[in-house]
Amino acid sequence: MTPFRPHGAPYTGLGPGAGQTGQVPHQQPGYYTNHAPPYVQAPQVLHAMAPGAVAPELRRKESKAVASLSLGLLSLVCLGAFAGVPAIILGSLARRDIDRSQGMLGGERMAIGGVVTGLFGTGLSLVIGVAALASALSLVQPGDPRSESPMLRPVATGTRSYGALDVVDIDERQSLKTSLAGITQAASSKGRTVVLQTYVRSSRECADVASALPDSRMQNALANVTLVRVDVDKFESELRAMRVDTETVPWFYKLDSASRPTDAISADEWDENTVTNMAPVLDDFVHGNLSSRRSPSPLGIEL
């Protein structure tokens, strides 16, 4: 059976001569075809990019952004504000330049990371610094000599040596009498001379004497001497019982093996508290050669 086709239309059915005309029938009502519609590919949609922009993966990293992130990380690890502040500055500049580049530069996230880590590292270092300062200040109470001069007086009890000179700071946990008894007995067994020095924490003269002790001239003048420094405020009553002057400081008292004062001089025996002035006078005093005195001994005895 031959398929129906309208008059004048090319034959497209099956059978002899089918498709020889090479014509494709119009798709109008009444036309019949066995050809499938041609495949039509959907058009590709390209993302819109700003004029002159570069694909994200091809954009050059802004150098300041890289430096900012590196410094920000260092501020967290060890450098604190020394690296944190530059990280904040470079990160801010990098973000500005990236925005102005119209897509030519990348690294905005790195710049932001540098600013954030820089802020955190700087803040952390400031907190640690303030805590350390507060801790240091808490160790120095008002009136403590360390708040006035590092050499004002010994900061701890015990014994220290400057050449042949031994300096002992009395521990207030036991009585002065007990401490002196042990010191004088030990010194006498070694043939050393014991000299008791009075001091108060606020005295500039006491500070000058303490700062002069490391000088070789003072060490020679006080060679083979055990210098016992006693705080007048802590042992005032016991010092008075020993006939030691507690009204002025510093005083220097030679003690015998029984811890009794035998001779004394004050800082009035020299002028300015310099090593040149102090060393000769103390040398003569220790060796019993100081015959001329500006101030008489409060003991009433001179040896």
Phi, psi and chi 1 to 4 in degrees:
 res  aa     phi    psi   chi1   chi2   chi3   chi4
   1 MET       -  134.7  179.7 -178.5  -66.0      -
   2 THR   -90.5  130.4  -59.8      -      -      -
   3 PRO   -64.0  151.4  -19.1   30.5      -      -
   4 PHE   -73.4  135.7  168.6   80.4      -      -
   5 ARG  -140.2  143.3   64.3 -176.5  177.5   89.8
   6 PRO   -66.8  162.2  -19.1   30.0      -      -
   7 HIS   -66.9  129.9  178.7   72.7      -      -
   8 GLY    89.8   -9.7      -      -      -      -
   9 ALA   -83.7  142.0      -      -      -      -
  10 PRO   -62.9  144.7   24.5  -33.3      -      -
  11 TYR   -78.7  128.2  179.1   75.0      -      -
  12 THR  -127.1   10.2   58.2      -      -      -
  13 GLY   -80.9 -178.0      -      -      -      -
  14 LEU   -80.2  149.7  -61.9  177.2      -      -
  15 GLY   124.1 -176.1      -      -      -      -
  16 PRO   -58.5  133.9  -22.2   33.5      -      -
  17 GLY    79.7    6.3      -      -      -      -
  18 ALA   -68.4  131.4      -      -      -      -
  19 GLY    75.4    6.7      -      -      -      -
  20 GLN   -76.4  -19.4  -65.3  179.7   -0.5      -
  21 THR   -75.6  -21.3   61.4      -      -      -
  22 GLY    71.9   11.4      -      -      -      -
  23 GLN   -99.9  147.6  -62.3 -178.1    9.2      -
  24 VAL  -106.3  124.0  178.8      -      -      -
  25 PRO   -65.4  146.0   27.5  -37.3      -      -
  26 HIS   -69.6  142.8  -62.7  -76.3      -      -
  27 GLN   -85.2   82.0  -65.0 -177.4    2.8      -
  28 GLN  -119.9  158.5  -64.6 -179.9   -1.1      -
  29 PRO   -55.5  131.8  -25.3   35.6      -      -
  30 GLY    98.7  -13.0      -      -      -      -
  31 TYR   -86.8  147.4  -79.6   75.3      -      -
  32 TYR  -130.4  128.9  179.4   83.4      -      -
  33 THR  -142.8  151.1  176.8      -      -      -
  34 ASN  -103.9    9.9   63.9  -17.2      -      -
  35 HIS   -86.7  132.0  -70.9  -78.4      -      -
  36 ALA   -76.0  149.0      -      -      -      -
  37 PRO   -62.4  141.2   23.0  -32.7      -      -
  38 PRO   -62.3  150.2   25.6  -34.4      -      -
  39 TYR   -74.8  130.7  173.1   76.0      -      -
  40 VAL  -115.4  120.0  178.9      -      -      -
  41 GLN   -81.1  135.0 -176.2  177.1    2.5      -
  42 ALA   -67.0  138.4      -      -      -      -
  43 PRO   -65.4  143.1   26.3  -35.0      -      -
  44 GLN   -79.6  137.9  -65.0 -177.4   -7.5      -
  45 VAL  -103.1  117.8  179.9      -      -      -
  46 LEU   -92.7  140.0  -60.5  178.3      -      -
  47 HIS   -68.8  138.7  -65.6  -76.1      -      -
  48 ALA   -75.2  133.8      -      -      -      -
  49 MET  -126.5  148.6  -61.1  178.6   64.1      -
  50 ALA   -67.1  152.4      -      -      -      -
  51 PRO   -57.1  130.2  -23.9   33.4      -      -
  52 GLY    80.8   -0.7      -      -      -      -
  53 ALA   -72.7  156.3      -      -      -      -
  54 VAL  -119.2  145.0 -179.7      -      -      -
  55 ALA   -54.9  144.0      -      -      -      -
  56 PRO   -53.4  -40.4  -25.3   33.6      -      -
  57 GLU   -72.2  -11.6   63.2  -86.5    9.8      -
  58 LEU  -104.9   -6.1  -59.7  179.1      -      -
  59 ARG   -71.4  142.1  -71.3 -173.1  -63.0  178.0
  60 ARG   -79.8  136.0  177.5  172.8   60.7   85.9
  61 LYS   -71.2  135.0  -60.0  -64.7 -176.6 -176.6
  62 GLU   -68.8  124.5 -142.9  -69.7  -21.9      -
  63 SER   -61.7  -35.7   58.6      -      -      -
  64 LYS   -67.7  -29.3  -68.6 -172.0  -69.9  -65.8
  65 ALA   -67.3  -41.6      -      -      -      -
  66 VAL   -63.6  -45.7  178.1      -      -      -
  67 ALA   -63.5  -38.4      -      -      -      -
  68 SER   -62.7  -45.3  173.4      -      -      -
  69 LEU   -65.6  -40.2 -177.9   58.0      -      -
  70 SER   -62.5  -46.0  -59.8      -      -      -
  71 LEU   -66.7  -36.8  -69.5  172.4      -      -
  72 GLY   -61.8  -40.9      -      -      -      -
  73 LEU   -67.1  -39.1  -65.6  175.9      -      -
  74 LEU   -64.4  -33.9  -72.9  175.4      -      -
  75 SER   -65.0  -29.2   72.4      -      -      -
  76 LEU   -76.8  -31.1  -65.4  176.0      -      -
  77 VAL   -84.3  -51.9  177.0      -      -      -
  78 CYS  -148.7  -30.2   57.3      -      -      -
  79 LEU   -89.1  -15.6  -62.4 -177.9      -      -
  80 GLY    58.7 -132.4      -      -      -      -
  81 ALA   -65.7  -24.5      -      -      -      -
  82 PHE   -61.7  -31.8  -66.6  103.1      -      -
  83 ALA  -103.3  -26.6      -      -      -      -
  84 GLY   -66.5  -43.3      -      -      -      -
  85 VAL   -63.5  -48.1  173.5      -      -      -
  86 PRO   -60.7  -33.9  -24.2   34.2      -      -
  87 ALA   -63.0  -41.1      -      -      -      -
  88 ILE   -64.6  -44.2  -62.8  169.7      -      -
  89 ILE   -66.0  -48.8  -64.0  173.8      -      -
  90 LEU   -65.4  -37.9  -70.9  175.6      -      -
  91 GLY   -63.4  -40.7      -      -      -      -
  92 SER   -66.1  -42.7  -59.2      -      -      -
  93 LEU   -65.5  -38.4  -66.2  174.8      -      -
  94 ALA   -63.5  -43.0      -      -      -      -
  95 ARG   -62.6  -38.5  -67.0 -170.8   62.8 -169.2
  96 ARG   -63.6  -46.3 -178.5 -158.9   63.6 -174.7
  97 ASP   -68.2  -33.9  -67.9  -14.2      -      -
  98 ILE   -65.6  -42.3  -68.3  171.0      -      -
  99 ASP   -63.9  -35.2  -68.2  -20.2      -      -
 100 ARG   -80.0  -15.0  -68.1  178.3  178.0  178.8
 101 SER   -78.1   -7.3   69.9      -      -      -
 102 GLN    55.8   44.3  -62.5 -177.5  -10.2      -
 103 GLY    88.9    0.1      -      -      -      -
 104 MET   -80.2  -25.3  -62.6  -63.1  -66.6      -
 105 LEU  -114.8  147.2  -64.4  176.0      -      -
 106 GLY  -121.5 -177.0      -      -      -      -
 107 GLY   103.8   19.3      -      -      -      -
 108 GLU   -63.4  -39.2 -176.8  175.2    5.4      -
 109 ARG   -65.9  -36.6  -68.0 -175.9  178.4 -179.6
 110 MET   -64.6  -40.0  -60.7  179.8   69.6      -
 111 ALA   -63.4  -42.9      -      -      -      -
 112 ILE   -64.2  -42.1  -65.1  174.2      -      -
 113 GLY   -61.8  -38.2      -      -      -      -
 114 GLY   -64.9  -41.1      -      -      -      -
 115 VAL   -64.4  -44.7  172.8      -      -      -
 116 VAL   -65.2  -49.4  172.4      -      -      -
 117 THR   -65.7  -34.7   53.9      -      -      -
 118 GLY   -63.9  -42.4      -      -      -      -
 119 LEU   -62.8  -44.6  -73.2  170.8      -      -
 120 PHE   -67.7  -43.9 -172.2   79.7      -      -
 121 GLY   -63.6  -40.1      -      -      -      -
 122 THR   -65.9  -44.9  -59.4      -      -      -
 123 GLY   -62.7  -40.6      -      -      -      -
 124 LEU   -64.3  -42.1 -177.3   62.2      -      -
 125 SER   -66.0  -36.1   65.5      -      -      -
 126 LEU   -66.0  -40.8  -68.5  177.1      -      -
 127 VAL   -62.7  -44.7  170.5      -      -      -
 128 ILE   -64.1  -40.9  -65.5  175.0      -      -
 129 GLY   -63.7  -43.1      -      -      -      -
 130 VAL   -64.6  -40.2  170.7      -      -      -
 131 ALA   -64.5  -40.9      -      -      -      -
 132 ALA   -66.3  -40.8      -      -      -      -
 133 LEU   -64.7  -42.1  178.7   61.0      -      -
 134 ALA   -63.7  -38.1      -      -      -      -
 135 SER   -65.8  -40.8  176.7      -      -      -
 136 ALA   -66.2  -41.2      -      -      -      -
 137 LEU   -67.7  -30.8  -68.1  176.7      -      -
 138 SER   -68.1  -21.3   66.5      -      -      -
 139 LEU   -83.7  -13.5  -62.1  177.2      -      -
 140 VAL  -112.4  103.1 -179.4      -      -      -
 141 GLN   -86.0  157.1  -59.3  -63.0  -30.5      -
 142 PRO   -56.1  133.8  -25.4   34.7      -      -
 143 GLY    91.5  -13.7      -      -      -      -
 144 ASP   -67.9  133.5 -167.3  -52.6      -      -
 145 PRO   -61.7  -23.9   21.3  -33.8      -      -
 146 ARG   -65.8  -21.7  -72.6  170.8  -69.7  177.1
 147 SER   -81.3   -9.3   63.5      -      -      -
 148 GLU  -114.0  -43.1  -58.7  172.6   12.0      -
 149 SER  -156.0  134.8  171.1      -      -      -
 150 PRO   -65.5  -20.1   22.3  -32.8      -      -
 151 MET  -111.0   20.6  -66.0  -63.4  -66.2      -
 152 LEU   -63.6  -39.8 -172.7   57.7      -      -
 153 ARG  -165.1  166.4   63.5  156.4  -64.5 -119.7
 154 PRO   -62.3  140.8   21.9  -33.9      -      -
 155 VAL   -92.6   -4.4  -62.7      -      -      -
 156 ALA  -152.0  151.5      -      -      -      -
 157 THR   -75.8  160.3   58.4      -      -      -
 158 GLY   132.0 -168.0      -      -      -      -
 159 THR  -121.4  137.5  -57.1      -      -      -
 160 ARG  -135.8  155.3   66.1 -160.0   69.4 -174.9
 161 SER  -120.8  140.3  -62.7      -      -      -
 162 TYR  -123.8   92.8  -58.1   95.8      -      -
 163 GLY    64.4 -125.4      -      -      -      -
 164 ALA   -87.4    3.3      -      -      -      -
 165 LEU   -96.2  127.0  166.4   64.7      -      -
 166 ASP  -106.3  135.4  -71.1  -17.5      -      -
 167 VAL  -118.3  124.1  179.8      -      -      -
 168 VAL  -117.4  130.0 -179.3      -      -      -
 169 ASP  -107.4  121.9  -60.9  -57.1      -      -
 170 ILE   -67.5  136.2  -65.2  -64.1      -      -
 171 ASP   -87.5  122.1 -171.4  -17.5      -      -
 172 GLU   -74.1   -3.2   61.1 -179.7  -41.3      -
 173 ARG   -72.3  -13.0  -69.7  176.5  -65.6 -178.4
 174 GLN  -130.6  167.0   56.9 -174.0   -0.6      -
 175 SER   -68.8  156.2   67.0      -      -      -
 176 LEU   -63.9  -40.3  178.0   61.2      -      -
 177 LYS   -59.9  -44.1 -179.0  178.6 -179.7 -179.8
 178 THR   -65.6  -43.1  -58.8      -      -      -
 179 SER   -63.7  -46.0  -62.5      -      -      -
 180 LEU   -65.7  -35.2  -70.0  177.8      -      -
 181 ALA   -60.9  -45.6      -      -      -      -
 182 GLY   -66.3  -39.5      -      -      -      -
 183 ILE   -68.1  -46.9  -67.3  171.0      -      -
 184 THR   -67.4  -36.8   53.8      -      -      -
 185 GLN   -64.2  -44.8  -70.6  176.7    8.1      -
 186 ALA   -65.6  -39.5      -      -      -      -
 187 ALA   -69.0  -40.6      -      -      -      -
 188 SER   -63.4  -36.3  -63.0      -      -      -
 189 SER   -66.7  -19.3   64.9      -      -      -
 190 LYS  -106.6    4.1  -61.6  178.7 -179.3  179.0
 191 GLY    72.6   27.5      -      -      -      -
 192 ARG   -98.0  152.7  -60.4 -180.0   64.0   85.3
 193 THR   -94.1  134.5  -58.9      -      -      -
 194 VAL  -103.7  127.1  178.7      -      -      -
 195 VAL  -123.6  124.8  175.1      -      -      -
 196 LEU   -93.3  128.6 -177.2  151.3      -      -
 197 GLN  -117.0  130.1  178.0 -154.6  -32.9      -
 198 THR   -89.9  151.0   59.4      -      -      -
 199 TYR  -156.9  161.9   75.9   89.2      -      -
 200 VAL  -130.2  154.7  -65.6      -      -      -
 201 ARG   -65.4  -29.2  -63.0 -177.6  178.1 -174.2
 202 SER   -92.3    3.2   58.5      -      -      -
 203 SER   -83.0  124.1  169.9      -      -      -
 204 ARG   -70.3  -34.5  174.4   54.1   54.2 -174.6
 205 GLU   -63.4  -40.3  -69.7   76.8   10.5      -
 206 CYS   -65.5  -36.6  -66.6      -      -      -
 207 ALA   -65.0  -39.7      -      -      -      -
 208 ASP   -63.9  -41.4  -67.4  -22.4      -      -
 209 VAL   -63.4  -45.2  173.2      -      -      -
 210 ALA   -62.1  -41.0      -      -      -      -
 211 SER   -71.2  -19.2   62.2      -      -      -
 212 ALA   -86.7  -17.2      -      -      -      -
 213 LEU   -59.5  -36.9  -66.7  178.9      -      -
 214 PRO   -68.1  -12.4  -22.2   34.6      -      -
 215 ASP   -68.2  139.1 -169.5  -75.9      -      -
 216 SER   -62.3  -30.9   59.6      -      -      -
 217 ARG   -67.5  -38.2  -69.1  167.8  -67.9  178.3
 218 MET   -69.1  -37.7  -68.9  -70.9  -76.2      -
 219 GLN   -65.1  -38.8  -64.6  176.8   30.4      -
 220 ASN   -67.9  -40.4  -68.1  -27.5      -      -
 221 ALA   -66.2  -33.4      -      -      -      -
 222 LEU  -109.8   28.4  -61.7  173.9      -      -
 223 ALA   -63.5  139.9      -      -      -      -
 224 ASN    63.0   28.5 -155.7   35.9      -      -
 225 VAL  -114.3  139.5  168.8      -      -      -
 226 THR  -104.4  107.5  -61.0      -      -      -
 227 LEU   -91.2  115.9 -178.6   65.5      -      -
 228 VAL  -103.5  115.0 -176.8      -      -      -
 229 ARG   -97.7  128.1  -62.4 -171.1  -72.0 -160.0
 230 VAL  -123.9  128.8 -178.0      -      -      -
 231 ASP   -79.0  117.9 -170.9  -24.2      -      -
 232 VAL   -61.7  -39.2  172.0      -      -      -
 233 ASP   -64.0  -29.2  -66.7  -28.0      -      -
 234 LYS   -91.5  -27.9  -64.4  178.7  179.8  178.5
 235 PHE  -126.3   32.5  -61.0   98.8      -      -
 236 GLU   -59.8  -46.7 -177.0  175.9    4.7      -
 237 SER   -65.4  -40.4   59.0      -      -      -
 238 GLU   -70.0  -35.2  -69.7 -171.3   82.5      -
 239 LEU   -66.2  -40.9  -71.0  171.0      -      -
 240 ARG   -63.4  -37.7  -74.0 -178.5  176.6  178.4
 241 ALA   -63.5  -24.9      -      -      -      -
 242 MET   -90.3    4.9  -65.5  173.4   60.7      -
 243 ARG    65.7   33.7  -61.8  168.8   57.6 -163.6
 244 VAL   -94.8  133.0  171.5      -      -      -
 245 ASP   -67.0  128.8 -171.4  -58.4      -      -
 246 THR  -117.9    5.8   58.7      -      -      -
 247 GLU   -86.2  -32.8  -60.9  -62.0  -35.2      -
 248 THR  -130.9  154.7   58.0      -      -      -
 249 VAL  -141.2  154.0  -68.8      -      -      -
 250 PRO   -90.8  148.8   32.4  -33.5      -      -
 251 TRP  -115.1  150.1  -83.3   88.8      -      -
 252 PHE  -122.4  124.2  -60.7   84.6      -      -
 253 TYR  -122.2  129.5  -69.3   79.4      -      -
 254 LYS   -82.9  135.7  -75.0 -162.3  -64.1 -174.9
 255 LEU  -113.8  144.6  -56.0 -179.4      -      -
 256 ASP   -87.8 -174.2   61.1   16.4      -      -
 257 SER   -67.0  -16.3   58.8      -      -      -
 258 ALA   -99.3   14.4      -      -      -      -
 259 SER    67.9   24.4  -54.7      -      -      -
 260 ARG   -98.1  136.2  -65.8  173.1  -60.3 -168.2
 261 PRO   -67.7  135.3  -17.0   30.2      -      -
 262 THR  -116.5  -23.1   59.3      -      -      -
 263 ASP  -160.0  158.2 -165.5    6.9      -      -
 264 ALA  -154.2  147.6      -      -      -      -
 265 ILE  -140.2  160.8   61.9  170.0      -      -
 266 SER  -116.0  177.4   70.8      -      -      -
 267 ALA   -71.5   -4.1      -      -      -      -
 268 ASP   -72.0  -10.1  -68.9  -23.7      -      -
 269 GLU   -73.6   -9.9  -65.0  -60.1  -34.8      -
 270 TRP  -133.9  169.7   52.8   77.5      -      -
 271 ASP   -85.5 -110.7  -63.6  -39.9      -      -
 272 GLU   -67.9  146.6 -173.2  178.4   -4.1      -
 273 ASN   -79.3   71.0  -66.2  -40.0      -      -
 274 THR  -113.5  160.0   63.4      -      -      -
 275 VAL   -60.8  -38.5  174.3      -      -      -
 276 THR   -59.5  -36.3  -57.3      -      -      -
 277 ASN   -83.4  -40.1  -66.3  -23.7      -      -
 278 MET   -76.8  -44.0  -67.8 -172.8  -70.6      -
 279 ALA   -57.9  -47.9      -      -      -      -
 280 PRO   -63.2  -39.5  -21.0   33.2      -      -
 281 VAL   -66.4  -44.9  176.0      -      -      -
 282 LEU   -66.1  -35.2  -70.2  172.9      -      -
 283 ASP   -61.1  -49.2 -169.7   -4.6      -      -
 284 ASP   -64.4  -37.7  -71.1  -19.1      -      -
 285 PHE   -64.0  -46.8  169.0   69.2      -      -
 286 VAL   -63.4  -38.2  169.4      -      -      -
 287 HIS   -94.1    9.4  -64.6   92.4      -      -
 288 GLY    73.0   25.6      -      -      -      -
 289 ASN  -108.5    8.0  -60.1  -36.0      -      -
 290 LEU   -90.8   91.1 -170.8   64.1      -      -
 291 SER   -85.6  -36.7   56.8      -      -      -
 292 SER   -94.8  128.8  176.0      -      -      -
 293 ARG  -123.4  140.8  -53.9  -73.6  178.2   93.8
 294 ARG   -79.5  -35.0  -64.9 -178.1 -179.7 -179.3
 295 SER  -126.6  134.2  -59.2      -      -      -
 296 PRO   -69.5  152.6   26.3  -34.0      -      -
 297 SER   -65.7  135.3  168.4      -      -      -
 298 PRO   -66.4  -10.5   24.5  -33.4      -      -
 299 LEU   -84.8  -18.7  -58.6  172.9      -      -
 300 GLY    76.2   13.5      -      -      -      -
 301 ILE  -132.6  138.1  -56.1  172.7      -      -
 302 GLU  -132.3  125.6  -65.9 -176.8    6.9      -
 303 LEU  -106.0      -  -60.7  179.4      -      -
